Amino acid sequence: MRVPMAAVALLLTGLVVSGCSLCGDEDVRKAVSPDRRYIMRTFVRNCGVTTDYVTRVEITETRCLFACSLTPYTAHGYRTALASWQAADRVLVECPGCGARSELRWGQVVVRFRDPAPASDPE
């Protein structure tokens, strides 16, 4: 039995629109802004054995219904990225190689980047 191409296209479109994804997200850390307006999430996305992991930091407005997020940091692979609220409108992202990035502004939120401090040697 042959399935018409239009039916396959309709099925795939329905899956995409409904938010069905073959990828899984592993939360590393979630933090709510001090004024509770935003949620910041650091996570690793895994889309299967044929693709690499992707590490992301995402900031989302808590009272928004659609398309209200910013992804200030994305890196291929399982990376160390530490994101923290410095104030209700300021975020610091510490990650290897981030020091050269310029700051981002999203509405009232300012995102700054810096390389992590080197580990000190215990003597």
Biopython code that builds the backbone (N, CA, C, O; Angstrom):
import numpy as np
from Bio.PDB.StructureBuilder import StructureBuilder

atoms = [
    (1, "MET", "N", (0.840, -1.183, 0.000)),
    (1, "MET", "CA", (0.000, 0.000, 0.000)),
    (1, "MET", "C", (0.880, 1.239, 0.000)),
    (1, "MET", "O", (1.766, 1.379, 0.843)),
    (2, "ARG", "N", (0.637, 2.127, -0.936)),
    (2, "ARG", "CA", (1.410, 3.360, -1.038)),
    (2, "ARG", "C", (0.696, 4.489, -0.320)),
    (2, "ARG", "O", (-0.515, 4.670, -0.449)),
    (3, "VAL", "N", (1.468, 5.235, 0.433)),
    (3, "VAL", "CA", (0.906, 6.377, 1.151)),
    (3, "VAL", "C", (1.141, 7.620, 0.296)),
    (3, "VAL", "O", (2.275, 7.875, -0.109)),
    (4, "PRO", "N", (0.109, 8.390, 0.018)),
    (4, "PRO", "CA", (0.272, 9.592, -0.802)),
    (4, "PRO", "C", (1.230, 10.586, -0.133)),
    (4, "PRO", "O", (1.227, 10.752, 1.087)),
    (5, "MET", "N", (2.043, 11.236, -0.959)),
    (5, "MET", "CA", (3.023, 12.204, -0.461)),
    (5, "MET", "C", (2.360, 13.334, 0.320)),
    (5, "MET", "O", (2.925, 13.831, 1.294)),
    (6, "ALA", "N", (1.176, 13.737, -0.098)),
    (6, "ALA", "CA", (0.470, 14.807, 0.607)),
    (6, "ALA", "C", (0.153, 14.390, 2.041)),
    (6, "ALA", "O", (0.202, 15.217, 2.952)),
    (7, "ALA", "N", (-0.169, 13.127, 2.246)),
    (7, "ALA", "CA", (-0.476, 12.642, 3.600)),
    (7, "ALA", "C", (0.772, 12.647, 4.470)),
    (7, "ALA", "O", (0.711, 13.003, 5.647)),
    (8, "VAL", "N", (1.898, 12.253, 3.898)),
    (8, "VAL", "CA", (3.164, 12.264, 4.637)),
    (8, "VAL", "C", (3.531, 13.694, 5.004)),
    (8, "VAL", "O", (3.914, 13.960, 6.143)),
    (9, "ALA", "N", (3.420, 14.619, 4.053)),
    (9, "ALA", "CA", (3.736, 16.026, 4.313)),
    (9, "ALA", "C", (2.829, 16.594, 5.397)),
    (9, "ALA", "O", (3.285, 17.341, 6.262)),
    (10, "LEU", "N", (1.550, 16.245, 5.353)),
    (10, "LEU", "CA", (0.605, 16.729, 6.356)),
    (10, "LEU", "C", (0.954, 16.188, 7.742)),
    (10, "LEU", "O", (0.888, 16.918, 8.731)),
    (11, "LEU", "N", (1.322, 14.918, 7.812)),
    (11, "LEU", "CA", (1.700, 14.311, 9.085)),
    (11, "LEU", "C", (2.949, 14.978, 9.663)),
    (11, "LEU", "O", (2.984, 15.306, 10.849)),
    (12, "LEU", "N", (3.973, 15.179, 8.830)),
    (12, "LEU", "CA", (5.203, 15.820, 9.307)),
    (12, "LEU", "C", (4.950, 17.254, 9.748)),
    (12, "LEU", "O", (5.493, 17.697, 10.760)),
    (13, "THR", "N", (4.134, 17.980, 9.002)),
    (13, "THR", "CA", (3.792, 19.352, 9.394)),
    (13, "THR", "C", (3.071, 19.352, 10.735)),
    (13, "THR", "O", (3.341, 20.202, 11.584)),
    (14, "GLY", "N", (2.160, 18.412, 10.932)),
    (14, "GLY", "CA", (1.452, 18.317, 12.211)),
    (14, "GLY", "C", (2.375, 18.040, 13.370)),
    (14, "GLY", "O", (2.196, 18.598, 14.452)),
    (15, "LEU", "N", (3.364, 17.183, 13.162)),
    (15, "LEU", "CA", (4.320, 16.882, 14.232)),
    (15, "LEU", "C", (5.157, 18.098, 14.591)),
    (15, "LEU", "O", (5.403, 18.365, 15.767)),
    (16, "VAL", "N", (5.595, 18.837, 13.573)),
    (16, "VAL", "CA", (6.414, 20.031, 13.825)),
    (16, "VAL", "C", (5.594, 21.095, 14.543)),
    (16, "VAL", "O", (6.057, 21.674, 15.526)),
    (17, "VAL", "N", (4.385, 21.359, 14.063)),
    (17, "VAL", "CA", (3.529, 22.381, 14.662)),
    (17, "VAL", "C", (3.145, 22.014, 16.088)),
    (17, "VAL", "O", (3.037, 22.893, 16.943)),
    (18, "SER", "N", (2.940, 20.741, 16.354)),
    (18, "SER", "CA", (2.528, 20.326, 17.699)),
    (18, "SER", "C", (3.676, 20.335, 18.689)),
    (18, "SER", "O", (3.469, 20.126, 19.885)),
    (19, "GLY", "N", (4.883, 20.576, 18.202)),
    (19, "GLY", "CA", (6.024, 20.641, 19.106)),
    (19, "GLY", "C", (6.708, 19.308, 19.327)),
    (19, "GLY", "O", (7.597, 19.200, 20.172)),
    (20, "CYS", "N", (6.311, 18.300, 18.586)),
    (20, "CYS", "CA", (6.938, 16.990, 18.710)),
    (20, "CYS", "C", (8.379, 17.101, 18.230)),
    (20, "CYS", "O", (8.636, 17.651, 17.159)),
    (21, "SER", "N", (9.289, 16.601, 18.988)),
    (21, "SER", "CA", (10.693, 16.697, 18.644)),
    (21, "SER", "C", (11.384, 15.386, 18.956)),
    (21, "SER", "O", (11.004, 14.667, 19.880)),
    (22, "LEU", "N", (12.388, 15.093, 18.183)),
    (22, "LEU", "CA", (13.184, 13.901, 18.429)),
    (22, "LEU", "C", (14.293, 14.187, 19.424)),
    (22, "LEU", "O", (15.042, 13.287, 19.804)),
    (23, "CYS", "N", (14.396, 15.424, 19.842)),
    (23, "CYS", "CA", (15.452, 15.830, 20.762)),
    (23, "CYS", "C", (14.976, 15.766, 22.212)),
    (23, "CYS", "O", (13.790, 15.921, 22.502)),
    (24, "GLY", "N", (15.923, 15.537, 23.104)),
    (24, "GLY", "CA", (15.640, 15.576, 24.530)),
    (24, "GLY", "C", (16.537, 16.601, 25.198)),
    (24, "GLY", "O", (17.693, 16.766, 24.807)),
    (25, "ASP", "N", (16.019, 17.286, 26.195)),
    (25, "ASP", "CA", (16.787, 18.289, 26.935)),
    (25, "ASP", "C", (17.070, 17.785, 28.339)),
    (25, "ASP", "O", (16.179, 17.288, 29.029)),
    (26, "GLU", "N", (18.327, 17.920, 28.752)),
    (26, "GLU", "CA", (18.742, 17.567, 30.115)),
    (26, "GLU", "C", (19.037, 18.865, 30.859)),
    (26, "GLU", "O", (20.030, 19.533, 30.571)),
    (27, "ASP", "N", (18.189, 19.222, 31.804)),
    (27, "ASP", "CA", (18.406, 20.451, 32.566)),
    (27, "ASP", "C", (19.631, 20.317, 33.449)),
    (27, "ASP", "O", (19.797, 19.331, 34.168)),
    (28, "VAL", "N", (20.483, 21.322, 33.383)),
    (28, "VAL", "CA", (21.656, 21.401, 34.245)),
    (28, "VAL", "C", (21.344, 22.297, 35.432)),
    (28, "VAL", "O", (21.701, 21.992, 36.570)),
    (29, "ARG", "N", (20.664, 23.421, 35.147)),
    (29, "ARG", "CA", (20.338, 24.365, 36.212)),
    (29, "ARG", "C", (19.204, 25.268, 35.771)),
    (29, "ARG", "O", (19.125, 25.652, 34.604)),
    (30, "LYS", "N", (18.324, 25.608, 36.702)),
    (30, "LYS", "CA", (17.271, 26.600, 36.475)),
    (30, "LYS", "C", (17.357, 27.631, 37.580)),
    (30, "LYS", "O", (17.640, 27.298, 38.730)),
    (31, "ALA", "N", (17.112, 28.887, 37.229)),
    (31, "ALA", "CA", (17.141, 29.951, 38.225)),
    (31, "ALA", "C", (16.121, 31.019, 37.851)),
    (31, "ALA", "O", (16.043, 31.436, 36.696)),
    (32, "VAL", "N", (15.356, 31.449, 38.817)),
    (32, "VAL", "CA", (14.366, 32.503, 38.629)),
    (32, "VAL", "C", (15.020, 33.838, 38.968)),
    (32, "VAL", "O", (15.783, 33.936, 39.929)),
    (33, "SER", "N", (14.717, 34.863, 38.176)),
    (33, "SER", "CA", (15.282, 36.185, 38.444)),
    (33, "SER", "C", (14.772, 36.703, 39.787)),
    (33, "SER", "O", (13.705, 36.297, 40.246)),
    (34, "PRO", "N", (15.535, 37.603, 40.419)),
    (34, "PRO", "CA", (15.112, 38.126, 41.727)),
    (34, "PRO", "C", (13.717, 38.757, 41.722)),
    (34, "PRO", "O", (13.022, 38.709, 42.737)),
    (35, "ASP", "N", (13.298, 39.341, 40.608)),
    (35, "ASP", "CA", (11.952, 39.936, 40.542)),
    (35, "ASP", "C", (10.905, 38.955, 40.003)),
    (35, "ASP", "O", (9.743, 39.322, 39.824)),
    (36, "ARG", "N", (11.308, 37.727, 39.748)),
    (36, "ARG", "CA", (10.453, 36.626, 39.307)),
    (36, "ARG", "C", (9.852, 36.839, 37.916)),
    (36, "ARG", "O", (8.877, 36.176, 37.562)),
    (37, "ARG", "N", (10.418, 37.753, 37.123)),
    (37, "ARG", "CA", (9.923, 38.010, 35.765)),
    (37, "ARG", "C", (10.469, 37.032, 34.742)),
    (37, "ARG", "O", (9.855, 36.818, 33.697)),
    (38, "TYR", "N", (11.630, 36.430, 35.037)),
    (38, "TYR", "CA", (12.311, 35.583, 34.063)),
    (38, "TYR", "C", (12.757, 34.269, 34.697)),
    (38, "TYR", "O", (12.991, 34.187, 35.903)),
    (39, "ILE", "N", (12.869, 33.247, 33.855)),
    (39, "ILE", "CA", (13.473, 31.974, 34.259)),
    (39, "ILE", "C", (14.667, 31.752, 33.343)),
    (39, "ILE", "O", (14.551, 31.836, 32.120)),
    (40, "MET", "N", (15.810, 31.470, 33.944)),
    (40, "MET", "CA", (16.997, 31.164, 33.169)),
    (40, "MET", "C", (17.268, 29.671, 33.303)),
    (40, "MET", "O", (17.228, 29.113, 34.399)),
    (41, "ARG", "N", (17.538, 29.049, 32.192)),
    (41, "ARG", "CA", (17.724, 27.607, 32.176)),
    (41, "ARG", "C", (18.990, 27.275, 31.422)),
    (41, "ARG", "O", (19.176, 27.725, 30.291)),
    (42, "THR", "N", (19.869, 26.488, 32.035)),
    (42, "THR", "CA", (21.037, 25.954, 31.357)),
    (42, "THR", "C", (20.739, 24.485, 31.119)),
    (42, "THR", "O", (20.372, 23.763, 32.046)),
    (43, "PHE", "N", (20.896, 24.040, 29.876)),
    (43, "PHE", "CA", (20.556, 22.654, 29.563)),
    (43, "PHE", "C", (21.407, 22.134, 28.416)),
    (43, "PHE", "O", (22.046, 22.897, 27.691)),
    (44, "VAL", "N", (21.399, 20.810, 28.270)),
    (44, "VAL", "CA", (22.105, 20.154, 27.181)),
    (44, "VAL", "C", (21.059, 19.447, 26.329)),
    (44, "VAL", "O", (20.266, 18.652, 26.833)),
    (45, "ARG", "N", (21.065, 19.745, 25.035)),
    (45, "ARG", "CA", (20.110, 19.131, 24.108)),
    (45, "ARG", "C", (20.781, 17.942, 23.413)),
    (45, "ARG", "O", (21.907, 18.038, 22.924)),
    (46, "ASN", "N", (20.058, 16.827, 23.384)),
    (46, "ASN", "CA", (20.529, 15.604, 22.749)),
    (46, "ASN", "C", (19.524, 15.209, 21.680)),
    (46, "ASN", "O", (18.383, 14.869, 21.991)),
    (47, "CYS", "N", (19.945, 15.251, 20.420)),
    (47, "CYS", "CA", (19.044, 14.923, 19.310)),
    (47, "CYS", "C", (19.370, 13.568, 18.685)),
    (47, "CYS", "O", (19.000, 13.306, 17.541)),
    (48, "GLY", "N", (20.048, 12.723, 19.419)),
    (48, "GLY", "CA", (20.297, 11.375, 18.920)),
    (48, "GLY", "C", (21.747, 11.125, 18.569)),
    (48, "GLY", "O", (22.598, 12.009, 18.664)),
    (49, "VAL", "N", (22.005, 9.888, 18.161)),
    (49, "VAL", "CA", (23.386, 9.449, 17.952)),
    (49, "VAL", "C", (24.054, 10.078, 16.740)),
    (49, "VAL", "O", (25.282, 10.060, 16.652)),
    (50, "THR", "N", (23.304, 10.629, 15.814)),
    (50, "THR", "CA", (23.917, 11.199, 14.608)),
    (50, "THR", "C", (24.273, 12.673, 14.745)),
    (50, "THR", "O", (24.838, 13.261, 13.823)),
    (51, "THR", "N", (23.950, 13.273, 15.882)),
    (51, "THR", "CA", (24.269, 14.687, 16.085)),
    (51, "THR", "C", (24.992, 14.868, 17.417)),
    (51, "THR", "O", (24.886, 14.034, 18.317)),
    (52, "ASP", "N", (25.717, 15.957, 17.524)),
    (52, "ASP", "CA", (26.452, 16.268, 18.741)),
    (52, "ASP", "C", (25.501, 16.884, 19.779)),
    (52, "ASP", "O", (24.447, 17.419, 19.437)),
    (53, "TYR", "N", (25.894, 16.798, 21.022)),
    (53, "TYR", "CA", (25.164, 17.513, 22.069)),
    (53, "TYR", "C", (25.276, 19.013, 21.815)),
    (53, "TYR", "O", (26.215, 19.464, 21.159)),
    (54, "VAL", "N", (24.325, 19.784, 22.330)),
    (54, "VAL", "CA", (24.380, 21.240, 22.252)),
    (54, "VAL", "C", (24.071, 21.772, 23.645)),
    (54, "VAL", "O", (23.038, 21.445, 24.229)),
    (55, "THR", "N", (24.978, 22.598, 24.176)),
    (55, "THR", "CA", (24.784, 23.225, 25.479)),
    (55, "THR", "C", (24.201, 24.611, 25.252)),
    (55, "THR", "O", (24.686, 25.370, 24.412)),
    (56, "ARG", "N", (23.150, 24.937, 26.013)),
    (56, "ARG", "CA", (22.470, 26.217, 25.812)),
    (56, "ARG", "C", (22.118, 26.885, 27.142)),
    (56, "ARG", "O", (21.897, 26.220, 28.154)),
    (57, "VAL", "N", (22.074, 28.201, 27.109)),
    (57, "VAL", "CA", (21.507, 28.998, 28.194)),
    (57, "VAL", "C", (20.335, 29.740, 27.563)),
    (57, "VAL", "O", (20.474, 30.371, 26.515)),
    (58, "GLU", "N", (19.182, 29.654, 28.217)),
    (58, "GLU", "CA", (17.964, 30.265, 27.682)),
    (58, "GLU", "C", (17.286, 31.076, 28.777)),
    (58, "GLU", "O", (17.183, 30.625, 29.918)),
    (59, "ILE", "N", (16.825, 32.269, 28.431)),
    (59, "ILE", "CA", (16.097, 33.132, 29.359)),
    (59, "ILE", "C", (14.688, 33.311, 28.802)),
    (59, "ILE", "O", (14.523, 33.671, 27.637)),
    (60, "THR", "N", (13.673, 33.061, 29.629)),
    (60, "THR", "CA", (12.280, 33.138, 29.190)),
    (60, "THR", "C", (11.490, 34.027, 30.137)),
    (60, "THR", "O", (11.661, 33.956, 31.354)),
    (61, "GLU", "N", (10.625, 34.863, 29.576)),
    (61, "GLU", "CA", (9.715, 35.659, 30.404)),
    (61, "GLU", "C", (8.669, 34.733, 31.004)),
    (61, "GLU", "O", (8.132, 33.873, 30.307)),
    (62, "THR", "N", (8.375, 34.899, 32.287)),
    (62, "THR", "CA", (7.425, 34.008, 32.955)),
    (62, "THR", "C", (5.977, 34.299, 32.578)),
    (62, "THR", "O", (5.142, 33.397, 32.644)),
    (63, "ARG", "N", (5.659, 35.515, 32.190)),
    (63, "ARG", "CA", (4.269, 35.878, 31.894)),
    (63, "ARG", "C", (4.008, 36.046, 30.405)),
    (63, "ARG", "O", (3.114, 36.799, 30.017)),
    (64, "CYS", "N", (4.748, 35.380, 29.594)),
    (64, "CYS", "CA", (4.600, 35.504, 28.157)),
    (64, "CYS", "C", (4.097, 34.183, 27.591)),
    (64, "CYS", "O", (4.485, 33.114, 28.061)),
    (65, "LEU", "N", (3.249, 34.255, 26.600)),
    (65, "LEU", "CA", (2.639, 33.038, 26.069)),
    (65, "LEU", "C", (3.347, 32.472, 24.841)),
    (65, "LEU", "O", (3.285, 31.265, 24.610)),
    (66, "PHE", "N", (4.019, 33.311, 24.046)),
    (66, "PHE", "CA", (4.581, 32.804, 22.800)),
    (66, "PHE", "C", (5.838, 33.568, 22.411)),
    (66, "PHE", "O", (5.852, 34.799, 22.412)),
    (67, "ALA", "N", (6.874, 32.846, 22.086)),
    (67, "ALA", "CA", (8.125, 33.413, 21.548)),
    (67, "ALA", "C", (8.701, 34.517, 22.428)),
    (67, "ALA", "O", (8.987, 35.614, 21.948)),
    (68, "CYS", "N", (8.866, 34.231, 23.693)),
    (68, "CYS", "CA", (9.361, 35.230, 24.628)),
    (68, "CYS", "C", (10.639, 34.759, 25.296)),
    (68, "CYS", "O", (10.755, 34.801, 26.521)),
    (69, "SER", "N", (11.598, 34.311, 24.498)),
    (69, "SER", "CA", (12.830, 33.828, 25.102)),
    (69, "SER", "C", (14.040, 34.282, 24.301)),
    (69, "SER", "O", (13.945, 34.625, 23.122)),
    (70, "LEU", "N", (15.164, 34.273, 24.974)),
    (70, "LEU", "CA", (16.454, 34.624, 24.396)),
    (70, "LEU", "C", (17.408, 33.488, 24.705)),
    (70, "LEU", "O", (17.405, 32.956, 25.815)),
    (71, "THR", "N", (18.224, 33.114, 23.734)),
    (71, "THR", "CA", (19.262, 32.109, 23.949)),
    (71, "THR", "C", (20.611, 32.806, 23.759)),
    (71, "THR", "O", (21.130, 32.853, 22.644)),
    (72, "PRO", "N", (21.185, 33.351, 24.848)),
    (72, "PRO", "CA", (22.431, 34.104, 24.714)),
    (72, "PRO", "C", (23.669, 33.233, 24.513)),
    (72, "PRO", "O", (24.702, 33.720, 24.054)),
    (73, "TYR", "N", (23.572, 31.943, 24.854)),
    (73, "TYR", "CA", (24.742, 31.073, 24.730)),
    (73, "TYR", "C", (24.344, 29.732, 24.143)),
    (73, "TYR", "O", (23.421, 29.076, 24.624)),
    (74, "THR", "N", (25.050, 29.337, 23.099)),
    (74, "THR", "CA", (24.889, 28.022, 22.487)),
    (74, "THR", "C", (26.272, 27.529, 22.102)),
    (74, "THR", "O", (27.056, 28.275, 21.514)),
    (75, "ALA", "N", (26.582, 26.273, 22.431)),
    (75, "ALA", "CA", (27.869, 25.691, 22.059)),
    (75, "ALA", "C", (27.679, 24.225, 21.711)),
    (75, "ALA", "O", (26.946, 23.504, 22.389)),
    (76, "HIS", "N", (28.336, 23.798, 20.664)),
    (76, "HIS", "CA", (28.274, 22.391, 20.299)),
    (76, "HIS", "C", (29.079, 21.578, 21.295)),
    (76, "HIS", "O", (30.177, 21.974, 21.687)),
    (77, "GLY", "N", (28.539, 20.455, 21.699)),
    (77, "GLY", "CA", (29.202, 19.587, 22.657)),
    (77, "GLY", "C", (28.657, 19.799, 24.059)),
    (77, "GLY", "O", (27.876, 20.715, 24.314)),
    (78, "TYR", "N", (29.085, 18.944, 24.942)),
    (78, "TYR", "CA", (28.686, 19.023, 26.352)),
    (78, "TYR", "C", (29.685, 19.951, 27.021)),
    (78, "TYR", "O", (30.789, 19.524, 27.360)),
    (79, "ARG", "N", (29.322, 21.201, 27.216)),
    (79, "ARG", "CA", (30.223, 22.233, 27.722)),
    (79, "ARG", "C", (29.857, 22.651, 29.137)),
    (79, "ARG", "O", (28.739, 22.429, 29.602)),
    (80, "THR", "N", (30.807, 23.248, 29.798)),
    (80, "THR", "CA", (30.543, 23.830, 31.102)),
    (80, "THR", "C", (30.165, 25.288, 30.892)),
    (80, "THR", "O", (30.955, 26.075, 30.370)),
    (81, "ALA", "N", (28.970, 25.636, 31.297)),
    (81, "ALA", "CA", (28.504, 27.024, 31.223)),
    (81, "ALA", "C", (27.762, 27.304, 32.518)),
    (81, "ALA", "O", (26.809, 26.605, 32.861)),
    (82, "LEU", "N", (28.199, 28.319, 33.227)),
    (82, "LEU", "CA", (27.553, 28.703, 34.479)),
    (82, "LEU", "C", (26.893, 30.058, 34.263)),
    (82, "LEU", "O", (27.568, 31.056, 34.012)),
    (83, "ALA", "N", (25.578, 30.081, 34.361)),
    (83, "ALA", "CA", (24.835, 31.329, 34.192)),
    (83, "ALA", "C", (24.179, 31.676, 35.520)),
    (83, "ALA", "O", (23.603, 30.811, 36.181)),
    (84, "SER", "N", (24.267, 32.941, 35.905)),
    (84, "SER", "CA", (23.688, 33.349, 37.186)),
    (84, "SER", "C", (23.115, 34.759, 37.075)),
    (84, "SER", "O", (23.582, 35.588, 36.294)),
    (85, "TRP", "N", (22.089, 34.997, 37.884)),
    (85, "TRP", "CA", (21.498, 36.330, 37.981)),
    (85, "TRP", "C", (22.382, 37.168, 38.891)),
    (85, "TRP", "O", (22.669, 36.765, 40.018)),
    (86, "GLN", "N", (22.814, 38.326, 38.414)),
    (86, "GLN", "CA", (23.580, 39.267, 39.224)),
    (86, "GLN", "C", (22.646, 40.300, 39.845)),
    (86, "GLN", "O", (22.948, 40.884, 40.885)),
    (87, "ALA", "N", (21.515, 40.514, 39.192)),
    (87, "ALA", "CA", (20.443, 41.417, 39.655)),
    (87, "ALA", "C", (19.207, 41.039, 38.841)),
    (87, "ALA", "O", (19.268, 40.146, 37.995)),
    (88, "ALA", "N", (18.094, 41.712, 39.092)),
    (88, "ALA", "CA", (16.848, 41.374, 38.395)),
    (88, "ALA", "C", (16.951, 41.577, 36.885)),
    (88, "ALA", "O", (16.186, 40.984, 36.125)),
    (89, "ASP", "N", (17.895, 42.413, 36.449)),
    (89, "ASP", "CA", (18.033, 42.688, 35.023)),
    (89, "ASP", "C", (19.438, 42.427, 34.490)),
    (89, "ASP", "O", (19.787, 42.893, 33.405)),
    (90, "ARG", "N", (20.246, 41.684, 35.248)),
    (90, "ARG", "CA", (21.627, 41.399, 34.826)),
    (90, "ARG", "C", (21.964, 39.924, 34.990)),
    (90, "ARG", "O", (21.712, 39.319, 36.032)),
    (91, "VAL", "N", (22.543, 39.361, 33.927)),
    (91, "VAL", "CA", (22.940, 37.955, 33.911)),
    (91, "VAL", "C", (24.423, 37.871, 33.594)),
    (91, "VAL", "O", (24.937, 38.630, 32.773)),
    (92, "LEU", "N", (25.104, 36.942, 34.251)),
    (92, "LEU", "CA", (26.508, 36.661, 33.951)),
    (92, "LEU", "C", (26.599, 35.223, 33.478)),
    (92, "LEU", "O", (26.139, 34.304, 34.155)),
    (93, "VAL", "N", (27.204, 35.035, 32.298)),
    (93, "VAL", "CA", (27.448, 33.700, 31.756)),
    (93, "VAL", "C", (28.952, 33.479, 31.756)),
    (93, "VAL", "O", (29.702, 34.208, 31.107)),
    (94, "GLU", "N", (29.384, 32.453, 32.502)),
    (94, "GLU", "CA", (30.801, 32.096, 32.553)),
    (94, "GLU", "C", (30.987, 30.793, 31.786)),
    (94, "GLU", "O", (30.372, 29.776, 32.106)),
    (95, "CYS", "N", (31.846, 30.841, 30.765)),
    (95, "CYS", "CA", (32.100, 29.649, 29.956)),
    (95, "CYS", "C", (33.450, 29.797, 29.262)),
    (95, "CYS", "O", (33.879, 30.911, 28.962)),
    (96, "PRO", "N", (34.115, 28.683, 29.009)),
    (96, "PRO", "CA", (35.416, 28.752, 28.330)),
    (96, "PRO", "C", (35.285, 29.431, 26.968)),
    (96, "PRO", "O", (34.445, 29.048, 26.154)),
    (97, "GLY", "N", (36.112, 30.428, 26.731)),
    (97, "GLY", "CA", (36.084, 31.154, 25.469)),
    (97, "GLY", "C", (35.042, 32.246, 25.382)),
    (97, "GLY", "O", (34.888, 32.861, 24.327)),
    (98, "CYS", "N", (34.323, 32.507, 26.455)),
    (98, "CYS", "CA", (33.244, 33.515, 26.432)),
    (98, "CYS", "C", (33.751, 34.941, 26.599)),
    (98, "CYS", "O", (33.039, 35.891, 26.273)),
    (99, "GLY", "N", (34.959, 35.100, 27.098)),
    (99, "GLY", "CA", (35.448, 36.434, 27.417)),
    (99, "GLY", "C", (35.444, 37.394, 26.252)),
    (99, "GLY", "O", (35.329, 38.603, 26.451)),
    (100, "ALA", "N", (35.568, 36.883, 25.036)),
    (100, "ALA", "CA", (35.631, 37.744, 23.857)),
    (100, "ALA", "C", (34.249, 38.177, 23.367)),
    (100, "ALA", "O", (34.152, 39.043, 22.498)),
    (101, "ARG", "N", (33.187, 37.593, 23.905)),
    (101, "ARG", "CA", (31.839, 37.958, 23.457)),
    (101, "ARG", "C", (31.440, 39.318, 24.005)),
    (101, "ARG", "O", (31.806, 39.692, 25.119)),
    (102, "SER", "N", (30.677, 40.051, 23.191)),
    (102, "SER", "CA", (30.184, 41.331, 23.678)),
    (102, "SER", "C", (28.899, 41.097, 24.466)),
    (102, "SER", "O", (28.272, 40.043, 24.357)),
    (103, "GLU", "N", (28.523, 42.087, 25.253)),
    (103, "GLU", "CA", (27.306, 41.916, 26.036)),
    (103, "GLU", "C", (26.083, 41.979, 25.131)),
    (103, "GLU", "O", (26.104, 42.600, 24.068)),
    (104, "LEU", "N", (25.023, 41.324, 25.578)),
    (104, "LEU", "CA", (23.752, 41.319, 24.860)),
    (104, "LEU", "C", (22.715, 42.067, 25.673)),
    (104, "LEU", "O", (22.756, 42.069, 26.903)),
    (105, "ARG", "N", (21.787, 42.701, 24.976)),
    (105, "ARG", "CA", (20.650, 43.339, 25.638)),
    (105, "ARG", "C", (19.381, 42.748, 25.060)),
    (105, "ARG", "O", (19.238, 42.605, 23.846)),
    (106, "TRP", "N", (18.460, 42.408, 25.950)),
    (106, "TRP", "CA", (17.160, 41.874, 25.555)),
    (106, "TRP", "C", (16.132, 42.549, 26.448)),
    (106, "TRP", "O", (15.969, 42.190, 27.614)),
    (107, "GLY", "N", (15.439, 43.535, 25.882)),
    (107, "GLY", "CA", (14.550, 44.345, 26.707)),
    (107, "GLY", "C", (15.372, 45.041, 27.774)),
    (107, "GLY", "O", (16.320, 45.760, 27.459)),
    (108, "GLN", "N", (15.018, 44.833, 29.030)),
    (108, "GLN", "CA", (15.769, 45.436, 30.131)),
    (108, "GLN", "C", (16.898, 44.543, 30.636)),
    (108, "GLN", "O", (17.691, 44.970, 31.476)),
    (109, "VAL", "N", (16.982, 43.319, 30.139)),
    (109, "VAL", "CA", (17.988, 42.373, 30.619)),
    (109, "VAL", "C", (19.301, 42.556, 29.864)),
    (109, "VAL", "O", (19.326, 42.616, 28.634)),
    (110, "VAL", "N", (20.395, 42.644, 30.628)),
    (110, "VAL", "CA", (21.734, 42.739, 30.066)),
    (110, "VAL", "C", (22.470, 41.444, 30.404)),
    (110, "VAL", "O", (22.521, 41.030, 31.562)),
    (111, "VAL", "N", (23.038, 40.813, 29.375)),
    (111, "VAL", "CA", (23.783, 39.573, 29.566)),
    (111, "VAL", "C", (25.243, 39.848, 29.293)),
    (111, "VAL", "O", (25.606, 40.314, 28.213)),
    (112, "ARG", "N", (26.093, 39.555, 30.287)),
    (112, "ARG", "CA", (27.535, 39.730, 30.142)),
    (112, "ARG", "C", (28.202, 38.356, 30.156)),
    (112, "ARG", "O", (27.678, 37.402, 30.731)),
    (113, "PHE", "N", (29.356, 38.273, 29.517)),
    (113, "PHE", "CA", (30.088, 37.018, 29.406)),
    (113, "PHE", "C", (31.483, 37.178, 29.973)),
    (113, "PHE", "O", (32.078, 38.254, 29.908)),
    (114, "ARG", "N", (32.001, 36.081, 30.534)),
    (114, "ARG", "CA", (33.405, 36.093, 30.945)),
    (114, "ARG", "C", (33.893, 34.651, 31.022)),
    (114, "ARG", "O", (33.123, 33.712, 31.225)),
    (115, "ASP", "N", (35.205, 34.518, 30.850)),
    (115, "ASP", "CA", (35.823, 33.210, 31.012)),
    (115, "ASP", "C", (35.826, 32.863, 32.475)),
    (115, "ASP", "O", (35.957, 33.749, 33.319)),
    (116, "PRO", "N", (35.682, 31.569, 32.806)),
    (116, "PRO", "CA", (35.711, 31.191, 34.219)),
    (116, "PRO", "C", (37.069, 31.472, 34.840)),
    (116, "PRO", "O", (38.100, 31.403, 34.170)),
    (117, "ALA", "N", (37.059, 31.787, 36.111)),
    (117, "ALA", "CA", (38.317, 32.015, 36.830)),
    (117, "ALA", "C", (39.113, 30.716, 36.849)),
    (117, "ALA", "O", (38.540, 29.642, 37.037)),
    (118, "PRO", "N", (40.427, 30.802, 36.656)),
    (118, "PRO", "CA", (41.233, 29.564, 36.725)),
    (118, "PRO", "C", (41.202, 28.978, 38.129)),
    (118, "PRO", "O", (41.157, 29.700, 39.124)),
    (119, "ALA", "N", (41.226, 27.673, 38.181)),
    (119, "ALA", "CA", (41.226, 26.995, 39.492)),
    (119, "ALA", "C", (42.528, 27.280, 40.201)),
    (119, "ALA", "O", (43.598, 27.243, 39.593)),
    (120, "SER", "N", (42.441, 27.561, 41.470)),
    (120, "SER", "CA", (43.661, 27.837, 42.233)),
    (120, "SER", "C", (44.263, 26.524, 42.705)),
    (120, "SER", "O", (43.548, 25.573, 43.023)),
    (121, "ASP", "N", (45.574, 26.488, 42.744)),
    (121, "ASP", "CA", (46.291, 25.288, 43.215)),
    (121, "ASP", "C", (46.371, 25.313, 44.728)),
    (121, "ASP", "O", (46.885, 26.271, 45.305)),
    (122, "PRO", "N", (45.865, 24.267, 45.385)),
    (122, "PRO", "CA", (46.028, 24.215, 46.837)),
    (122, "PRO", "C", (47.481, 23.912, 47.181)),
    (122, "PRO", "O", (48.076, 22.981, 46.639)),
    (123, "GLU", "N", (48.035, 24.690, 48.067)),
    (123, "GLU", "CA", (49.438, 24.488, 48.439)),
    (123, "GLU", "C", (49.554, 24.104, 49.878)),
    (123, "GLU", "O", (50.660, 23.892, 50.373)),
]
sb = StructureBuilder()
sb.init_structure("model")
sb.init_model(0)
sb.init_chain("A")
sb.init_seg("    ")
for serial, (resi, resn, name, xyz) in enumerate(atoms, 1):
    if name == "N":
        sb.init_residue(resn, " ", resi, " ")
    sb.init_atom(name, np.array(xyz, "f"), 0.0, 1.0, " ", f" {name:<3s}", serial, name[0])
structure = sb.get_structure()
